[in-house]
């Protein structure tokens, strides 16, 4: 039975959108598959890893009632990518196999029953709904995502805190050594909803969202977060845990203020990083009147020193940082000028950008 006949890209684009979460090898073979079926009057593709579920609708009108089936996502994706652009492709089910035909090419793929394919359940409790432009959410995620922990034993840090309340959306990420906070105004007055979105979901969203003004619909509940845009619906389970109180981490009383050009600082740090200790990645900041010296050294007794002219109001300081944490924020946050506020050599530093008034970055010092 014919599922669909369509141009290659009409099938390839939605299949690509859902395939990013699929692991090549899985303990459950069916989780390596994509569920192909009908959604209203269109063909749909659905993939899941039990924690995240992505559905994408193909803009293909269907005739009749095509059967639902599951097939190896990576194999089908690789076949479609290898076919010539613009060629017509037909997908047919025959004897529990999916036949892929294009020109004089024929492929026969093993299928598994659609009824065995797992799906995420409905969200529990109250659901908070709002919408915002895709590019706004993508930018907000990009401002903080690099500060998320990776495989930390404190599992609640392996994700991103998302708070919707009043007319504001706030995002916070931390790995315990640094913290990034960003916020934006919303058009809807919302009841407070606070969730922790897993790291994998955040990175997948960043890949799928566009830089356009088209809206993304967001639904947050106590168990799930859902994002709908461009014919794609991404539903994710949440991390169940208590996120640290970020308001206590962001300093408000630091009186030592340094202002410096972002690009000059970034390039100086990149050069100093070359001779930093490979394990600890430490650099010293020696700050005096209108001067910032950046010093690094390694186990081979090699040393790098950079000096920048800066605007500085405050006490002389000698403080150490992990250079990667500094470069992460400078590489991900746009803006010409950076402001750094310090307490003393044992206090965290607060970095802000005039171009992003709703953004803050806190980095802990390290002993060098």
C-alpha positions in Angstrom: 0.0 0.0 0.0 1.3 3.5 -0.9 1.9 5.8 2.0 2.9 8.8 0.0 4.4 10.1 -3.2 6.2 13.4 -2.9 9.4 15.4 -3.7 12.4 14.3 -1.7 12.7 17.4 0.4 9.0 17.3 1.4 9.8 14.1 3.2 13.4 14.8 4.2 12.8 18.1 6.0 10.3 16.9 8.6 12.2 13.6 9.0 15.4 15.6 9.7 13.5 17.7 12.3 12.6 14.7 14.4 15.7 12.6 14.0 18.1 14.7 16.1 17.0 13.0 19.4 17.4 9.5 18.1 20.4 7.5 19.4 22.0 5.2 16.9 22.1 2.3 19.4 19.3 1.8 21.8 18.4 -0.9 24.3 14.8 -0.8 22.9 15.2 -1.3 19.1 11.9 0.6 18.3 13.4 3.8 19.8 15.8 3.9 16.9 12.7 4.1 14.6 10.5 6.9 13.5 6.7 6.5 13.5 5.2 7.5 10.2 1.5 8.1 10.2 -1.4 10.5 9.6 -2.0 13.8 11.4 -5.2 15.3 10.2 -4.8 15.4 6.4 -1.0 15.4 6.4 1.8 12.9 6.8 3.5 13.1 10.2 6.8 11.8 11.6 7.3 11.2 15.3 10.5 10.3 17.2 11.1 9.8 20.9 13.9 8.8 23.4 11.3 8.4 26.2 12.3 11.7 27.7 11.7 13.9 24.6 9.1 13.5 21.8 9.2 15.4 18.5 6.4 15.4 15.9 6.8 17.1 12.5 4.0 17.4 9.9 5.0 17.2 6.3 3.2 19.6 3.9 1.9 16.7 1.8 -1.8 16.1 1.2 -2.8 12.4 1.6 -5.3 10.3 -0.3 -7.0 7.4 1.4 -6.0 6.1 4.8 -2.3 5.2 4.8 -1.2 2.6 7.4 1.0 3.8 10.3 4.4 2.1 10.7 7.8 2.6 12.3 11.1 2.3 10.4 14.8 2.9 11.1 15.1 6.7 11.2 18.8 7.0 10.4 18.7 4.6 7.5 15.7 6.3 5.9 17.3 9.7 6.5 20.6 8.6 4.9 18.8 7.2 1.9 16.8 10.4 1.3 20.0 12.6 1.7 21.8 10.4 -0.9 19.1 10.8 -3.5 19.2 13.6 -6.1 17.6 16.9 -5.1 14.1 17.4 -6.5 13.5 13.7 -7.3 10.0 12.2 -6.6 10.1 9.6 -3.9 7.4 7.0 -3.1 7.0 5.2 0.3 5.0 2.0 0.2 4.3 -0.7 2.7 4.7 -4.3 1.5 5.0 -7.5 3.6 6.0 -5.7 6.8 8.6 -3.7 4.9 8.9 -0.1 3.7 9.7 0.2 0.1 11.4 3.4 -0.9 11.4 4.1 -4.6 13.0 7.0 -6.5 13.8 6.9 -10.2 15.5 3.6 -10.7 16.5 3.2 -7.1 14.8 0.7 -4.8 15.3 0.2 -1.1 13.5 -2.2 1.3 13.5 -1.4 5.0 12.4 -3.5 8.0 9.5 -2.1 10.0 8.1 -2.6 13.5 4.4 -2.3 14.5 3.2 1.3 15.1 1.1 0.1 18.1 4.4 -0.8 20.0 5.8 2.7 19.6 5.9 4.5 23.0 4.5 8.0 23.4 4.6 10.6 26.2 1.5 11.0 28.2 -0.6 14.1 28.7 0.8 16.8 31.1 -0.3 16.8 34.7 -1.8 19.8 36.6 -2.3 23.4 35.4 -0.7 24.4 32.1 0.7 27.9 31.5 0.5 28.9 27.8 2.2 31.8 26.0 3.8 32.6 22.7 6.8 34.6 21.5 8.8 35.1 18.3 11.1 32.2 17.5 14.2 34.4 17.2 13.5 35.9 20.7 13.4 32.4 22.4 16.4 31.2 20.4 18.4 34.3 21.4 17.4 33.9 25.1 18.4 30.2 25.1 21.7 31.0 23.4 22.5 33.7 26.1 22.5 31.1 28.9 22.8 27.5 27.6 26.6 27.3 27.8 26.5 27.6 31.6 24.4 24.4 32.1 26.2 21.5 33.8 27.0 18.2 32.0 26.4 14.9 33.7 26.7 16.6 37.2 25.7 14.4 40.1 23.4 17.3 41.1 21.0 16.3 38.3 18.9 19.5 38.6 21.9 21.5 37.3 21.9 19.4 34.0 19.3 21.6 32.6 17.9 25.1 32.4 15.6 26.9 34.8 12.6 28.5 33.0 10.4 30.8 35.0 7.2 32.4 33.5 5.5 34.9 35.7 3.6 38.2 35.3 4.8 39.5 32.0 8.3 38.0 32.0 10.2 34.9 30.9 13.4 34.3 32.8 16.1 31.7 32.0 18.9 30.6 34.4 21.7 28.1 33.9 24.5 27.2 36.3 27.1 24.4 36.8 28.0 25.6 40.3 31.1 27.5 39.1 29.3 30.2 37.0 25.7 31.3 36.5 24.0 32.9 33.5 20.7 34.8 33.8 18.6 36.3 31.0 15.0 37.6 30.8 12.6 39.2 28.4 9.2 40.8 28.5 6.1 38.9 27.4 2.7 40.2 26.1 0.7 37.9 28.4 0.1 38.3 32.1 1.0 34.8 33.5 0.7 32.9 36.7 4.1 31.8 38.1 5.3 28.6 36.6 8.9 27.3 37.3 10.3 24.3 35.5 13.8 22.8 34.8 14.2 21.9 31.1 16.7 19.1 30.4 20.0 20.0 28.6 19.2 17.7 25.6 15.9 19.5 25.1 17.5 22.9 25.2 20.2 22.0 22.6 17.6 20.4 20.3 15.4 23.6 20.5 18.4 25.7 19.6 18.9 23.5 16.5 15.3 23.6 15.4 14.2 27.2 16.1 14.7 29.8 13.3 15.8 33.4 13.4 12.4 34.5 12.1 9.4 36.4 13.6 7.1 33.4 13.4 5.8 32.5 16.8 6.6 29.5 19.0 3.8 28.4 21.3 5.0 27.3 24.8 3.1 25.2 27.3 4.6 24.6 30.7 3.1 22.2 33.3 4.5 20.5 36.4 5.7 17.5 34.4 6.2 18.6 30.8 7.3 21.5 28.6 6.0 21.7 25.0 7.1 23.9 22.1 5.2 24.2 18.8 6.5 26.0 15.7 6.9 25.5 12.0 4.8 22.3 11.9 7.0 20.9 14.7 5.9 20.0 18.2 8.6 19.2 20.8 7.4 17.8 24.1 9.9 17.1 26.9 9.7 15.7 30.4 11.1 18.0 33.1 13.9 17.5 35.6 12.3 17.0 39.0 14.4 18.9 41.6 15.0 22.2 43.4 17.1 24.6 41.4 19.4 26.9 43.5 18.1 30.4 44.4 19.8 32.5 41.7 18.8 35.7 43.3 21.2 35.0 46.2 24.1 34.3 43.7 23.9 37.5 41.7 25.9 40.1 43.7 24.3 43.5 44.2 26.9 45.3 46.4 30.2 45.0 44.4 31.7 48.5 44.3 34.8 47.9 42.1 33.8 48.6 38.4 35.8 47.7 35.3 34.7 48.6 31.7 36.5 47.1 28.7 35.9 46.4 25.0 34.5 42.9 24.5 36.6 42.0 21.5 39.9 43.2 23.0 39.2 41.2 26.2 38.2 38.1 24.3 41.3 38.1 22.1 43.6 38.8 25.0 42.1 35.9 26.9 42.3 33.6 23.9 46.1 34.3 23.7 46.7 33.9 27.4 44.8 30.6 27.4 47.4 29.1 25.1 49.9 28.9 28.0 47.4 28.3 30.8 47.5 25.0 32.8 45.7 22.4 30.7 43.9 20.9 33.7 42.9 24.0 35.7 42.8 26.6 32.9 43.5 29.4 35.3 44.3 33.1 34.5 45.1 35.9 36.9 43.5 39.3 36.5 45.7 42.1 38.1 43.6 45.3 38.1 45.0 48.7 38.9 44.1 52.3 37.8 42.9 51.9 34.1 45.0 48.8 33.6 44.1 45.1 33.4 46.9 42.6 33.2 46.0 39.0 32.3 48.6 36.5 33.3 48.7 32.7 32.8 51.4 30.0 33.4 51.6 26.2 33.1 53.5 23.3 34.6 56.4 23.8 32.2 57.0 27.3 33.8 55.9 29.0 30.6 54.1 32.3 31.0 51.8 34.7 29.0 51.0 38.3 29.9 48.5 40.6 28.3 47.8 44.2 29.2 44.7 46.2 28.3 43.7 49.8 28.9 40.4 49.8 30.7 38.2 52.1 32.7 38.4 51.1 36.3 37.0 52.6 39.5 38.0 50.7 42.7 40.7 49.0 44.7 43.7 47.3 43.2 42.8 43.6 42.7 44.5 40.3 42.0 42.0 37.6 41.2 42.0 34.2 39.4 39.4 32.8 37.0 38.9 29.7 34.8 39.6 31.2 31.3 37.0 28.9 29.7 34.2 30.4 31.8 35.2 33.9 30.7 35.5 33.0 27.0 32.1 31.2 27.1 30.3 34.4 27.9 32.3 36.6 25.6 31.7 34.1 22.7 28.0 33.8 23.3 26.8 37.3 24.3 26.9 40.1 21.7 27.9 43.7 22.6 30.8 46.1 22.2 31.4 46.8 25.9 31.6 44.5 29.0 31.3 45.7 32.6 32.8 43.6 35.4 32.0 44.3 39.0 34.2 42.9 41.8 34.1 42.6 45.6 37.5 41.3 46.6 39.9 38.6 45.3 37.7 35.9 47.1 34.4 37.1 45.7 32.5 36.2 42.6 32.6 38.6 39.6 29.5 40.0 37.9 29.7 40.6 34.1 27.1 42.6 32.3 26.7 44.0 28.8 25.1 47.4 27.9 23.7 45.7 24.8 21.8 43.1 26.9 20.3 45.0 29.9 18.4 41.8 31.1 21.5 39.6 31.1 23.9 38.9 34.0 26.8 36.4 34.3 28.4 35.5 37.6 31.7 33.6 37.7 33.4 32.3 40.8 37.1 33.0 41.5 39.7 30.3 41.6 42.9 30.1 43.6 46.0 30.3 41.4 
